[in-house]
Amino acid sequence: MGSSFSSYDIARSGMYVSQRSLNTVGHNISNVNTEGYVRQQTIMSEYNPASYGKFQVGLGVDVQQTRQIRDQFLDNMYRDESKVLGYWESKNKTIEDVEAIFGDLSGEGLQQVIDQFFQGWQELTKDPDSLTVRATVRQRAIAFTDAVNHIGAQLDKLQEDLNTEIKFKIEEINDTAKQITKLNKKIIENEGTRDVANDYRDERNLLLDKLSKLANVDITERNNGMVYVSIGGVYLVNGEKTETIKADYNKDNSMFVTAKWEKSDKIVQLTSGTLFGLIEARGDVAGYKGSVENGSVIETDDVDADAASDTYKFDPASNSLIPEIRRGLNTMVSLMARKINEIHNSGVGIDGSTGVDFFTKMDDSLSFEMGNIQVNPEFNDLDLIASSATGEKGDNTIAQKIVEFRRDELYRTTNLTVGIDDFYRSIITWIGTTGQEAARVTENQNVLVSQIQNKKESISGVSMDEEVTNMMKFQHAYNASSRVMNTIDAMIDQIINRMGIVGR
């Protein structure tokens, strides 16, 4: 009798497992469009068979677990490559903004203004006493100072925007870390009672994917199901605890922030990710006016070629994007303004004036640089503009010297001493080359990350065709188990109710 009645449990277990499997299939189909969802599979195992003498009798089937179908190796690859993608996306976006500010890469911009400025002086050499030409020189000089000051203001604004975005990214990292900590607790609570926490794990893995793009995180999952997340060897998520990152100012009186740990006040060691890309593009600098590390230059009294070569050296290999661009332009503006002033001071105006600066500073405590240069306001009196070295009518010596200054090799690049035009072109070339590299790497990383994502989807994604097939399979299995149940019931009914009544 034990063997006969145990057959009920065999059929029942088949119906139960088929029902559980159908529930899993339905759950997969319901979440086909859920971001981060990983398809689940019901894993079945047979009961330990019972021994009856020399024979073993099967006791049915049971659900061993409902597991996620995911590849941890692909998860790790995706997160590693996402860090690199986040860094280059930040850098590429910043360079695109810089190129828009300059405009020279599209054929218009500061280079055109420089050309017109020196063309004005060239016209003055032809008619050094003409007030009309002097007015043109003054107007084109104003256009030059307005252009460089505008570029400086635009770079300031870009750095401020990046600074704001850095603060947002730090807040996003903290918020994501807190959500991961909450999910750690939920997973422990559910799996501690032998329940399944696959959906919580999906949610947590999606957050870990997003976090990995923001910073160079190291992720470890312990045997208890909790994940631990660290940046530069310091735990951001430590099981059920979360460390906070703060946006703290680089230095006293600074306008820019850096990422620091709240408790220790130490700088977060970033090496990749969106946050690192933003900080590097903006410049990991103090950022106050006159800050040498943010591109201001130290002016010397000597503007000769040797002194200039030693003092001004543009570094095209720098990773600090905006500060390096500012330093290159400030180098050009400072030396250009001081050299033209030196030449102009030695000249004589129509009214006999001498020793008059052509360019002046808006703030005398700072160097000549973008945002701190203007045409001498006294030039409302055009007679003060000096084109003559002697004051004699028709003398164009000073105007000619300023025209020739354009070709003077006073600017130091990587290994050459060049004139204004070549120096400025070296800056534009560096921006263009860096932009091309950033665009190329960003595109390559996008392709790589997409390929990994596609591989993940092929393994972990929900296929409607496959799920419908599974649904039909488990439905047939359920129906078959129910028919077994009915057959066994009919057999037991025959034994109990009909045996012994033969012949009646």
Secondary structure, 3 states (H helix, E strand, C coil): CHHHHHHHHHHHHHHHHHHHHHHHHHHHHHCCCCCCCCCEEEEEEECCCEEECCEEECCCEEEEEEEECCCHHHHHHHHHHHHHHHHHHHHHHHHHHHHHHHCHHHCCCHHHHHHHHHHHHHHHHHCCCCHHHHHHHHHHHHHHHHHHHHHHHHHHHHHHHHHHHHHHHHHHHHHHHHHHHHHHHHHHHHHCCCCCCHHHHHHHHHHHHHHHHHCCEEEEECCCCCEEEEECCEEEEECCEECCEEEEECCCCCCCEEEEECCCCCECCCCCHHHHHHHHHHCCCCCCCCCHHHCCCCCCCCCCHHHHHHHCCCCCCCCCHHHHHHHHHHHHHHHHHHHHHHHHHCCECCCCCECCCCEECCCCCCCCCCCCCEECHHHHCHHHCCCECCCCCCCCHHHHHHHHHCCCCCEECCCCEECHHHHHHHHHHHHHHHHHHHHHHHHHHHHHHHHHHHHHHHHHCCCHHHHHHHHHHHHHHHHHHHHHHHHHHHHHHHHHHHCCCCCC
